[in-house]
């Protein structure tokens, strides 16, 4: 399992990084991205603390990537915060997409897929074909999520993503211990969104790109 969307106590998660990573190891994770929620008020604090979790790579056979999830930031400000996050050391930049579960500002999806500094547009809800094509052109991954609630539009995201030729990935958006999953379960999440088993395996392999960091 390679999961680039998880949370710790540095935003709204339940676990400190060491426990999150240990539990990921037990689930057979090859890599985990710690991507706590940020805006301009806390991005420096989050990244300076999460960076310290890199020491766990010396103890376990897992890659620990430092990241952020830019959350409920007005679309016009996303580019500046994504760029700042990179400058502060973020290896993975996720943007909280227009899930139907929350009042995310319209235009967030469109603003995010235009940015080379963004790696993943998380749970993008009813993303349009035009936005998915822009994501394809700018190499922004679209997320199929295992998280309850956000996953209600997985079928739409998978269909539009495949039609546009965009890169799809499966992440957990984990906030608690029971949100972590195995690769086998991640495959089932992808297939549950309407993909064939072959397509689902390809989507899981798309996350190998994050091992370059």
SERO-4910 file (N, C-alpha, C, O; in steps of 0.05 Angstrom, whole numbers):
BEGIN
 pado doro    nc1    nc2    nc3   cac1   cac2   cac3    cc1    cc2    cc3    oc1    oc2    oc3
  Unk    A     17    -24      0      0      0      0     17     25      0     36     27     16
  Unk    A     11     44    -17     23     70    -18      1     90    -15    -17     92    -32
  Unk    A      1    105      7    -21    122     15    -11    150     20      4    155     39
  Unk    A    -18    169      3     -7    196      4    -26    216     17    -23    240     12
  Unk    A    -46    207     32    -65    225     44    -73    215     72    -92    199     74
  Unk    A    -59    225     92    -66    217    120    -62    241    138    -50    261    131
  Unk    A    -73    239    162    -73    261    181    -65    253    209    -69    230    217
  Unk    A    -52    271    224    -43    266    251    -55    287    269    -73    303    261
  Unk    A    -46    287    294    -55    307    314    -47    335    306    -57    355    318
  Unk    A    -30    338    286    -23    365    277    -45    378    261    -42    402    253
  Unk    A    -66    363    255    -91    376    245   -114    362    260   -117    366    284
  Unk    A   -130    346    245   -153    334    258   -151    303    261   -172    290    264
  Unk    A   -127    293    258   -123    264    262   -121    257    292   -118    274    309
  Unk    A   -123    231    297   -123    221    325    -95    213    335    -91    211    359
  Unk    A    -76    208    316    -51    196    324    -27    215    320    -28    232    303
  Unk    A     -7    211    337     18    225    332     32    210    309     26    187    304
  Unk    A     51    223    295     63    210    271     75    182    277     72    164    260
  Unk    A     88    179    300    101    153    305     80    130    306     86    108    296
  Unk    A     57    135    318     37    114    319     24    109    292     19     87    284
  Unk    A     19    131    277      7    128    251     26    111    233     17     93    219
  Unk    A     51    118    233     71    103    217     73     74    225     73     56    209
  Unk    A     74     69    251     76     42    261     52     25    252     55      3    243
  Unk    A     28     36    254      4     22    246      4     18    215     -5     -3    206
  Unk    A     15     37    200     18     33    171     37     10    165     31     -5    146
  Unk    A     58      8    179     77    -14    175     63    -41    179     67    -59    163
  Unk    A     47    -43    200     33    -67    206     13    -74    183      8    -98    178
  Unk    A      2    -54    171    -17    -58    148     -2    -64    122    -15    -68    101
  Unk    A     24    -65    123     39    -71     99     45    -48     81     50    -51     57
  Unk    A     44    -24     92     50      0     75     79      1     66     97     -6     81
  Unk    A     82      9     41    109     14     30    116     43     34    140     50     37
  Unk    A     96     61     33    101     90     36     76    103     47     53     94     41
  Unk    A     80    124     63     57    139     73     63    169     71     86    178     78
  Unk    A     44    184     63     46    213     63     31    225     86      7    219     89
  Unk    A     44    240    103     30    254    125     23    281    115     40    299    112
  Unk    A     -3    286    110    -12    310     96    -33    324    113    -57    323    106
  Unk    A    -25    336    134    -44    349    151    -56    374    138    -44    387    121
  Unk    A    -80    381    147    -94    404    137    -79    430    142    -70    435    165
  Unk    A    -76    447    122    -63    472    125    -77    495    110    -91    490     91
  Unk    A    -73    519    121    -78    544    107    -54    562    113    -34    552    123
  Unk    A    -56    587    108    -33    605    113    -27    608    142     -5    617    150
  Unk    A    -46    602    160    -43    607    188    -26    585    202    -14    591    223
  Unk    A    -24    561    190    -10    540    204     10    523    188     21    504    198
  Unk    A     14    530    163     30    514    145     59    511    155     70    489    154
  Unk    A     70    532    166     98    530    176     99    512    200    117    496    203
  Unk    A     80    515    218     79    498    243     76    469    236     91    452    246
  Unk    A     58    462    218     53    434    211     78    422    198     86    400    206
  Unk    A     89    435    178    112    423    164    136    421    182    151    401    180
  Unk    A    141    441    199    165    439    216    163    416    236    183    404    243
  Unk    A    139    408    244    135    386    262    134    359    248    147    340    257
  Unk    A    120    358    226    118    332    212    145    323    200    150    299    198
  Unk    A    162    342    193    188    335    182    204    318    202    220    301    194
  Unk    A    199    321    228    213    306    248    206    276    247    221    260    258
  Unk    A    184    269    234    177    241    232    194    226    212    192    201    211
  Unk    A    211    239    197    228    225    178    246    206    191    256    187    179
  Unk    A    252    210    217    270    191    231    259    163    231    275    144    234
  Unk    A    233    160    228    221    133    228    230    116    204    229     91    206
  Unk    A    239    129    183    250    114    160    275     98    168    281     78    155
  Unk    A    289    107    188    313     92    197    306     67    213    323     49    216
  Unk    A    281     66    223    273     44    240    256     23    226    255      0    234
  Unk    A    241     32    206    222     14    192    227     14    162    239     32    151
  Unk    A    218     -7    149    220     -9    120    196      5    107    178     -8     96
  Unk    A    196     31    109    174     48     99    185     75     92    202     85    106
  Unk    A    174     87     71    180    115     65    159    133     78    135    127     77
  Unk    A    169    153     91    151    173    104    155    199     90    176    212     91
  Unk    A    134    208     76    135    232     60    121    255     75     99    251     86
  Unk    A    133    278     76    122    301     89    105    317     70    114    323     48
  Unk    A     81    323     78     64    337     60     43    355     74     44    359     98
  Unk    A     24    364     58      3    381     68    -23    375     52    -21    365     29
  Unk    A    -45    380     64    -71    382     49    -81    410     52    -91    418     73
  Unk    A    -80    425     30    -90    452     29   -120    451     30   -133    439     13
  Unk    A   -132    463     51   -160    457     58   -177    482     61   -170    500     77
  Unk    A   -198    484     45   -217    506     46   -203    533     43   -212    554     54
  Unk    A   -182    534     27   -168    559     20   -181    569     -5   -186    554    -24
  Unk    A   -188    595     -6   -201    606    -30   -184    600    -55   -160    602    -55
  Unk    A   -197    592    -77   -183    584   -101   -161    603   -110   -140    594   -119
  Unk    A   -165    629   -108   -145    648   -117   -120    647   -101    -99    658   -109
  Unk    A   -121    635    -77    -98    635    -59    -84    608    -59    -63    605    -46
  Unk    A    -95    588    -73    -83    561    -72    -55    560    -84    -38    547    -73
  Unk    A    -51    573   -106    -25    572   -119     -3    583   -101     18    571    -99
  Unk    A     -8    605    -87     12    616    -69     18    598    -46     41    595    -38
  Unk    A     -3    585    -35      2    567    -12     16    541    -21     32    530     -6
  Unk    A      9    531    -45     22    507    -55     52    513    -59     69    497    -52
  Unk    A     58    536    -70     86    544    -74    101    547    -48    123    539    -45
  Unk    A     88    560    -29    100    563     -2    105    536     11    126    532     24
  Unk    A     86    518      8     89    491     20    113    477      9    129    465     23
  Unk    A    117    480    -17    141    468    -30    167    480    -18    186    467    -12
  Unk    A    167    507    -16    190    521     -6    196    513     23    220    514     31
  Unk    A    176    506     38    179    498     66    186    468     69    189    458     91
  Unk    A    187    454     46    196    426     48    175    405     43    181    381     47
  Unk    A    151    412     34    131    392     29    139    375      5    145    385    -17
  Unk    A    139    349      9    144    330    -13    119    322    -27    120    314    -51
  Unk    A     96    325    -14     71    318    -27     51    341    -20     48    349      3
  Unk    A     39    352    -41     19    373    -38     -8    363    -48    -12    357    -71
  Unk    A    -26    360    -29    -54    352    -34    -72    376    -31    -67    393    -14
  Unk    A    -92    378    -48   -112    399    -44   -139    385    -38   -147    366    -52
  Unk    A   -153    395    -18   -179    386    -10   -199    394    -31   -207    417    -33
  Unk    A   -208    374    -47   -226    380    -70   -254    385    -62   -261    386    -38
  Unk    A   -271    388    -82   -299    396    -78   -317    373    -72   -336    367    -86
  Unk    A   -311    359    -50   -328    337    -40   -356    347    -35   -360    371    -28
  Unk    A   -375    330    -40   -403    337    -35   -409    338     -5   -431    347      3
  Unk    A   -391    329     12   -395    328     41   -390    354     56   -398    357     78
  Unk    A   -376    373     43   -368    397     56   -372    421     37   -373    418     13
  Unk    A   -374    445     49   -379    469     33   -353    481     21   -347    504     26
  Unk    A   -339    464      5   -315    474     -8   -322    495    -29   -342    491    -43
  Unk    A   -306    516    -30   -313    538    -48   -311    529    -77   -292    517    -85
  Unk    A   -332    535    -93   -331    528   -121   -307    541   -134   -299    564   -128
  Unk    A   -295    527   -153   -271    536   -166   -246    524   -155   -225    527   -166
  Unk    A   -248    510   -132   -225    497   -120   -213    476   -138   -189    475   -142
  Unk    A   -230    459   -149   -220    438   -168   -205    450   -191   -183    442   -198
  Unk    A   -218    470   -204   -207    482   -227   -180    496   -221   -161    493   -237
  Unk    A   -178    510   -199   -153    523   -191   -131    503   -186   -108    508   -192
  Unk    A   -138    481   -174   -118    461   -165   -106    446   -188    -81    441   -188
  Unk    A   -122    438   -208   -111    422   -229    -94    438   -249    -81    426   -266
  Unk    A    -93    464   -246    -76    481   -263    -48    483   -253    -31    496   -266
  Unk    A    -42    472   -229    -17    478   -215      3    455   -215     -4    433   -207
  Unk    A     27    460   -224     47    440   -224     57    434   -195     68    412   -191
  Unk    A     52    451   -176     59    446   -149     40    428   -134     46    419   -112
  Unk    A     17    421   -146     -2    404   -134      2    375   -144      4    371   -169
  Unk    A      3    356   -126      6    328   -133    -20    314   -136    -25    298   -154
  Unk    A    -39    319   -117    -64    304   -115    -87    323   -110    -85    340    -91
  Unk    A   -108    320   -125   -133    333   -119   -150    313   -105   -160    294   -117
  Unk    A   -154    316    -79   -168    296    -62   -198    298    -66   -209    320    -70
  Unk    A   -211    275    -64   -240    272    -65   -253    296    -80   -266    313    -67
  Unk    A   -250    297   -106   -259    321   -121   -288    322   -128   -296    338   -145
  Unk    A   -305    305   -116   -334    307   -120   -342    304   -149   -332    286   -163
  Unk    A   -359    322   -158   -368    321   -186   -350    336   -205   -358    356   -217
  Unk    A   -325    328   -206   -305    340   -223   -315    339   -252   -327    319   -260
  Unk    A   -309    360   -267   -318    360   -295   -297    347   -313   -274    344   -306
  Unk    A   -305    340   -337   -287    328   -357   -265    348   -364   -242    341   -368
  Unk    A   -272    374   -365   -252    394   -372   -231    396   -350   -207    399   -355
  Unk    A   -240    395   -325   -221    396   -302   -203    371   -302   -179    373   -296
  Unk    A   -215    348   -308   -199    323   -309   -179    324   -331   -157    314   -328
  Unk    A   -186    335   -354   -167    338   -376   -144    357   -369   -121    352   -376
  Unk    A   -150    378   -354   -129    396   -345   -111    382   -325    -87    386   -325
  Unk    A   -123    366   -307   -107    350   -288    -88    332   -304    -65    329   -296
  Unk    A    -98    319   -324    -81    302   -341    -58    318   -353    -35    309   -352
  Unk    A    -64    341   -364    -43    357   -377    -22    367   -358      1    371   -365
  Unk    A    -30    372   -333    -11    383   -313     -1    362   -293     12    369   -273
  Unk    A     -8    337   -298      2    314   -282     -7    316   -253      8    310   -235
  Unk    A    -32    325   -249    -44    325   -222    -61    300   -219    -79    295   -236
  Unk    A    -56    284   -199    -71    260   -195    -98    266   -183   -102    284   -168
  Unk    A   -118    250   -191   -145    252   -181   -149    228   -161   -142    206   -168
  Unk    A   -160    234   -138   -162    214   -117   -188    199   -117   -210    211   -117
  Unk    A   -186    172   -116   -208    155   -108   -203    149    -79   -182    140    -71
  Unk    A   -222    156    -62   -218    156    -33   -232    133    -19   -254    125    -26
  Unk    A   -219    123      1   -230    102     18   -247    114     41   -259     99     56
  Unk    A   -247    140     44   -259    153     67   -290    154     63   -300    164     43
  Unk    A   -304    145     84   -333    146     83   -343    175     79   -331    194     90
  Unk    A   -364    178     64   -375    204     58   -362    216     33   -376    220     13
  Unk    A   -336    221     34   -323    231     10   -324    211    -13   -323    219    -36
  Unk    A   -327    185     -6   -326    164    -27   -352    162    -43   -354    145    -61
  Unk    A   -372    178    -36   -398    176    -50   -396    183    -79   -413    174    -95
  Unk    A   -376    198    -87   -373    205   -115   -350    191   -129   -341    199   -150
  Unk    A   -340    169   -116   -317    155   -128   -324    145   -156   -306    146   -174
  Unk    A   -348    135   -160   -355    125   -187   -353    146   -208   -343    141   -230
  Unk    A   -363    170   -201   -361    193   -220   -332    200   -225   -324    204   -248
  Unk    A   -316    202   -204   -288    209   -207   -273    189   -224   -257    197   -242
  Unk    A   -278    164   -219   -264    143   -235   -272    144   -264   -255    142   -282
  Unk    A   -298    147   -269   -307    148   -297   -297    172   -312   -287    169   -335
  Unk    A   -298    195   -300   -289    219   -313   -258    219   -316   -247    227   -336
  Unk    A   -245    209   -295   -216    207   -296   -206    189   -318   -188    196   -333
  Unk    A   -219    166   -321   -211    147   -342   -217    159   -370   -201    156   -388
  Unk    A   -240    172   -372   -248    183   -398   -228    205   -406   -222    207   -430
  Unk    A   -218    220   -387   -200    242   -393   -171    233   -396   -154    247   -406
  Unk    A   -165    208   -387   -138    199   -387   -121    211   -364    -97    212   -366
  Unk    A   -135    219   -343   -121    230   -320   -109    208   -303   -118    185   -305
  Unk    A    -90    214   -286    -78    195   -268    -95    192   -243    -99    212   -229
  Unk    A   -104    169   -237   -120    163   -213   -103    150   -192    -85    134   -199
  Unk    A   -108    156   -167    -95    142   -145   -115    136   -124   -137    148   -123
  Unk    A   -109    117   -106   -126    110    -84   -112    118    -58    -89    109    -53
  Unk    A   -125    133    -41   -115    141    -15   -137    137      6   -160    132     -1
  Unk    A   -129    139     31   -148    134     53   -160    159     65   -182    158     75
  Unk    A   -145    181     64   -153    205     80   -156    197    109   -175    205    122
  Unk    A   -137    181    119   -140    169    146   -138    191    167   -120    208    167
  Unk    A   -156    189    187   -156    206    210   -153    190    236   -146    201    257
  Unk    A   -159    164    234   -159    147    258   -147    120    250   -144    114    227
  Unk    A   -140    103    270   -127     78    264   -143     60    245   -131     47    228
  Unk    A   -169     59    249   -185     41    232   -189     51    204   -202     37    188
  Unk    A   -178     74    197   -180     84    169   -158     73    151   -160     74    127
  Unk    A   -137     62    163   -115     51    147   -124     25    134   -140     10    146
  Unk    A   -115     19    110   -124     -5     96   -100    -19     83    -78     -8     81
  Unk    A   -105    -44     75    -85    -59     60    -87    -53     30   -106    -41     21
  Unk    A    -67    -62     16    -68    -58    -13    -91    -74    -25   -104    -65    -44
  Unk    A    -97    -97    -14   -120   -113    -24   -146    -98    -21   -163    -98    -39
  Unk    A   -149    -85      2   -174    -69      6   -174    -45    -12   -195    -38    -22
  Unk    A   -151    -33    -17   -150    -10    -35   -158    -18    -63   -172     -3    -77
  Unk    A   -151    -42    -71   -159    -52    -97   -190    -55    -98   -202    -48   -118
  Unk    A   -202    -64    -76   -231    -66    -75   -244    -39    -77   -265    -36    -89
  Unk    A   -232    -19    -64   -243      8    -66   -243     18    -95   -262     29   -104
  Unk    A   -221     13   -109   -219     21   -137   -239      6   -154   -252     18   -171
  Unk    A   -242    -20   -149   -261    -36   -165   -290    -28   -158   -307    -29   -175
  Unk    A   -294    -20   -133   -321    -11   -125   -329     15   -138   -352     22   -139
  Unk    A   -309     30   -149   -315     55   -163   -321     49   -192   -326     68   -208
  Unk    A   -321     23   -200   -328     17   -227   -305      7   -245   -309      2   -269
  Unk    A   -281      6   -234   -258     -2   -250   -256    -33   -251   -265    -46   -232
  Unk    A   -245    -43   -272   -239    -72   -273   -215    -78   -255   -202    -60   -245
  Unk    A   -211   -103   -249   -188   -111   -232   -162   -102   -244   -144    -92   -230
  Unk    A   -159   -104   -271   -135    -96   -284   -131    -65   -282   -109    -56   -276
  Unk    A   -153    -51   -286   -152    -21   -283   -145    -14   -254   -129      5   -249
  Unk    A   -157    -28   -235   -153    -22   -207   -123    -26   -200   -112    -10   -185
  Unk    A   -112    -48   -209    -83    -53   -204    -66    -31   -216    -46    -23   -204
  Unk    A    -73    -21   -239    -58      0   -252    -60     26   -236    -41     41   -233
  Unk    A    -84     32   -225    -88     55   -209    -71     54   -183    -58     74   -175
  Unk    A    -70     30   -171    -53     28   -147    -23     32   -154     -8     44   -138
  Unk    A    -15     22   -177     13     25   -185     19     54   -192     43     62   -191
  Unk    A     -1     71   -197      5     99   -203     18    113   -180     33    132   -184
  Unk    A     13    103   -155     25    116   -132     55    111   -129     68    123   -112
  Unk    A     66     93   -145     95     88   -144    110    113   -151    134    116   -144
  Unk    A     98    132   -165    111    157   -172    121    172   -148    141    187   -149
  Unk    A    108    168   -125    116    183   -101    141    172    -87    151    185    -69
  Unk    A    150    149    -96    175    138    -85    199    152    -95    222    147    -86
  Unk    A    196    170   -115    219    185   -126    230    205   -105    253    213   -107
  Unk    A    213    213    -86    222    233    -67    242    221    -47    252    235    -29
***
